[in-house]
């Protein structure tokens, strides 16, 4: 791939990046008034359900894409310092509890959906990383990544984002510890167990990269990741717009509201499993549900199950894990998510 930014000598890469950042912030500030202006020009009643749904879609689509682009660009630069090979080397040989914690924290800084985290999960196993530690990463990478945290912070504030981070990491660490203690390595598929005897390639040294290369890595990550997930984001926002504009408030409150029965949290987790999207795609749905009066913990439990226990992820994992381990993984994580939902409902009345 051609390193476009390296064509600019001296400080020009910094000037180019500064212009991009200023344009990004300018566009972000204009999103809300522009969405209102666009809807006002349409031949529909502004107080109608259709107008509400359209305004939600017109505003949230570029907002989420802008947030995702900025976050992925920064993470692309960070990835020039930390390669996947070094990540695996860092986790191999760690004691169980420390390894689980470190793997979960690393998962926060990897912008992967549940399915795209599976190849790195296999790489961890190949490097000799304990099974429970690899599961801590597999859970944390989609569920507690920086995209989810940044969007939660932007939409609901630092308290919600911080509590989500703390509880999500707890689920990843504890679930990994439980699976590790159960000694279920025999439920890995044979070809995966054979891979554990191979040697990993040495990590490339990127310490001497020029800043132009690091900027280029950031833009490359944007093209690759945003290019792969933008459709899921738009589908998620469209669904969120429909919920925001059309779903009756009384119906949503009866399913996920403050007066909903105790089983609404596990029911929300079960509803999320057949669906598949990433954190960026499901956040608009969360926002729309909460705007309709749904209880925060119940909706976040739904969100966590969508991005950490998706059916496509289970299908991919079946190539790596035997059914008994998949069922154990899903049950342990689902139990943790249900507990997180109850904690949020209790602490955020």
N, C-alpha and C positions, 0 to 999 in steps of 0.2 A: 504493500500500500504506500502511496506517495505521501511523504510528510509535508503537507502544504505549508504549515507554519514555519518550517525550517527555511523556506524561501525568503523570509523576512530577516534581514540582518539586524544586529544590535538589539535594541529594545522594542522593535516593532511587534514581536509576538505579544509583549505585555500591553502595548497600545491596542492591538487588535482585541485582546481579551478584555481590556477595560471598556472598550466600545460595546462588546457583546454584553457585558454585565450591566452597563447603563441601559441598553435597549431592553434587557430582560426585566429590570426593575420598572422601567417606564411602562412596558406592556402590562406587567402585573397590576400596576396601579390603575390602569385604564379599563381593566376587564369588567368590573361591576357597572360603571356608568355606560360603557358601550353596550353591554347586554341589555340594559334597561332601554337604551335608545333604539336598539334594533327591534326589540319586542314592541315598543311603542309605535314603530312605523308599520307594523303588520295590521291587517284589517280584522283584528280580533279584539274582544273585550279583555282589557288588562286584568280584570278580576276573575277571568274564566280559568278553568282547570288547564286548558290547553296553553294559555299564556304563561301560567305558572310553571308548567312542565318545560316549555320552550326556553324561558328565561333561565331556569336551572341548568338546562343542557348547554345553552350558549355561553353561560358564565363558567360552569364547572369544567367543561371540556378543555379549553385553553389553560385554565388555572391548574388543573392536575397535570397536564402535559408540560407546562412551564416548570412546575415544582419538580416533576420527575426528571426533566432535562437538566436542571441545575444540579440536582443531587447526583445523578449518574455521571455528569461531567466531573464533579469533585472526586467521586469514587474512582473514576477512571484514572485520574492523576495519582490517587493514593495507591492504586494497584501497580503502578510502576515501581513502587518501593517494596511491595509485598507480593511475591509471585505465589501461585498455587503450590508449587513444589516446596517453597519455604514454609508455607502454611502447613502442609502435611508434615514436614520435618519438625516443625515446632510442636505439633501435637503428639508425634510418636514418642513413646517412652515416658510420657507423663503419668504420674499417679492418677488413679481413677477420678477422685473428686476434683483435683486441680485440672485434669484434662477436660472434664465435663464443663467446668466453668469457663476455661479458656476457649473451648470449641464453641460454646454458646455465644460468648462475646464476639468471637470472630464471625459468627453467623450474622451478627448485627450489621457488620460492615461488608456484607456480600449481597448485592442487589439481585438475588435469584428468586424465581418462583419455585414452588415445591418440585416441579418436574426438572427444571434445569439444575437444581442442587444435587440431583441423584448422581450424575457423573463424578462430581467431586466427592460425594459420599463413597463411591466405589474406589476412588483414588486414595481416600483415607484408609480404607480397608487394605488396599494393596500395600500401603506404606507400613502396615502393622499397627495402625492406631486401633485401640480397643473398641469393640463393637458399641458399647454404651456411649463412648465419647463421640463416635461418628453419628449416633442418633441425636445427641445433643446439638450437633451442628445442623443435621438435617431438619430438626424441628425449628431451631432458631432462625436459620437462613431465610425462609420465606415469611415466618410469622413475626419476627421482631427486627426486620431489617430497617435500614435507615430511611427507606422510602415510606414505610408505614409510620415510623416515628415522626418524620418531618410533616407528613400530611395530617396526622393526628394533632400535632402541635399547631399547625396552621389553622385547623378547623375547630379545635376544642380547647387549646391552651396547654401550658406546660404540665399542669397537674395530671391531666388525663394521660398525656403522652408519657410522663414519668412513671405513673402507676402501671401503665401498659408495659413499659420496658421492664420494670421490676418483676411483675407477675409473669410476663412472657418468658423472661430469662429463667425464672424459677421453674416454670413448666418444662423448659428445655433441659435444664440441669437435672432436676429430680427425675424426669422420665428417663433420661439417659442413664442415671445412676441405677434406677430400678431395673431397666433392661440389662445393664451390665452385670448387676448382681445375680440375675437369673441364669447367667451362663448359657446363652442361647446361640453360641457360635455354630453349633451343629446344624442350625436351621438356615445357615447361608447356603446358597446354591454351590455346587461343587466347583464350577468354573471360577466363582468368586474366591473361594478358599484357595484354589490353585494360584490365583493372582497374588495372594498374600505372600507367596514365596519369591516373587520377582522383585527386582530392584527398581527404584524410582530414578528418573533422570535427575542430573544435578541441576540446581536452580540457576538460571542465567543471572549474571551480575548486571543490574540496571542502575547501580549507584551513580555511575558517571553520566547518565542521560542528561542532555541539555533540556532547559525548560521548554524549548520549542517542541521537543519530543514528548514531554509530559503533557503539554497542552494538546498535542495531536492525539495522544492516548485518550484524553478526556473526550474529545470530539468523536473518536472512533467508538468509544463505549456508548455515546449517545446514539450514534447511527445504528449500532448493533442492537442495543437493548431496547431503546425507545422504538426503533423500527420493528422489533418483534412483538412488542406488547401494546402498541397504540390502539390496535383494533379491540383488544380486550378492555382497554380503558374506556373507549367510546361505547362499547356494549354495556359495561358496568354503569357508566354515567347515564346512558339512555334508560336503563332499568331504574336507576335512581330517580331520573326525571319523571318516569311514569308513576313511581311510588309517590314522589313529591306532589305531582299534579293530580293524580286520579284515585289513588287508593284511599278509601274512606278512613278518616282518623279513628273512628270507633272500632273498625275492624283491626287496625294495627295495634291499638291499645289493648284489645281483647286477647291478642296473640302474644305481644311482647311488652305491654304497658305495665305500669306500676301495680295495677290490680290483677295482673295475670296470675294464674296458679303457679305453684312451686315448680311444676314440671316444665314450665316454659323455657327454662335455660337448657336442660338436656334436649328438649324438642328442637330448639334453635340449632344446637350442635348437629343433630341428626339431619336437619334440613340443609345444612351447609355442605355436608359431605358429597352429595351428588354433583354439586356445582364446581366450577373451576375458573378461577381468575387469580390475579396477583393482588398484592396489597393496594397498588395504585388503582386497580379496577374496582375493588370492593369498597374502598373508602367512600366514594360518592353514595353508594347504596346505604352505608352506615349513616352518613349525614342525613339522607332523606328519611330513613326510618326514625332517627332520633327527632328530626324536625316534626314528625307526625305524632310524637308522644311516646315512642317506644322506650323502654328502660335501657339505660346505657350498658349495664353488664350483660343483659340478654342479647343485645345487638352485637356487642364485641365478642361474645361467645360464638355467635353465628359467624362473624368475620374470621375469627381464628380458625374455626373448623373448615371454612372455605379455603383458606390459604395454607393450612398445615395438614389437612386430612382429605384432600381432594381425591375423587375417584380416579382421575388420570394418573396421579402420583402413585396410587396403589397398584394400578396396572403396570406401570414402569417398574416399581419395586418388586413385582412378582417375578421379574427376570433375574432379580438379585437375591431375593429372600423367599424362603418356603412359607406356605400359608400360615403355619403356627406363629412365626415371628411377625408376619404382617398383622395378624389379628392382635397379638400382644402389643405391638407398637401402637396400633389404632386405639385399643382399649385404654392403655396407659395415658396417651396424649388426650383422648377425649375426656377422661376423668379429670385430668389437670385443667382442661379448658372449662369444664363445667364448674369447677371450684373457683376459677378466675371470674367467671360470670357472676357467681354468688357474692364473691368479695366485692366486685365493682358495685353491684346492686346494694350491698350493705353500706359501703363507704361513700357512695355517691347517690343518696336518696333524692 
